[in-house]
Structures are given as C-alpha cells and as structure tokens.
C-alpha cells in the first residue's frame, strides 16, 4: 500500500505497482487524490476531502488485508 498527498496517477504508487507486477504480483492499494482537480484550503479540510486522514488510511489498509 502506498499513500501520497497528490494524484495516485504517475506517482510513487504507480512506480511501486509497476515493480510489484513484474516481480511478485500481490494485492495493492494506492491511497491519494483520485481523478480530481486540486483545491486550496486548510490541511485538515483537504485531508478529509481527499480521504487522506489517518482513519481513511487505516480503513484502506484493512480493506486491502
């Protein structure tokens, strides 16, 4: 699982997925901004808006497991 504070496309998650699928295919989840234009605002608002709170990240990890 990767978690990044920007688009899930063409970032760390994409790079990790490419390596995993070539070497050892395993279930994977990329947590980050999905298919949305960027916004400005206070960090807590943005984390909630994009599913990047600690609770959301833990929930994604549990779903993956």
C-alpha positions, 0 to 999 in steps of 0.5 A: 500500500502506498499513500501520497498527498497528490494524484495516485496517477504517475506517482510513487504508487504507480512506480511501486505497482509497476515493480510489484507486477513484474516481480511478485504480483500481490494485492495493492492499494494506492491511497491519494487524490483520485481523478480530481482537480486540486483545491486550496484550503486548510490541511485538515479540510483537504485531508478529509476531502481527499480521504487522506486522514489517518482513519481513511488510511487505516480503513484502506489498509484493512480493506486491502488485508 
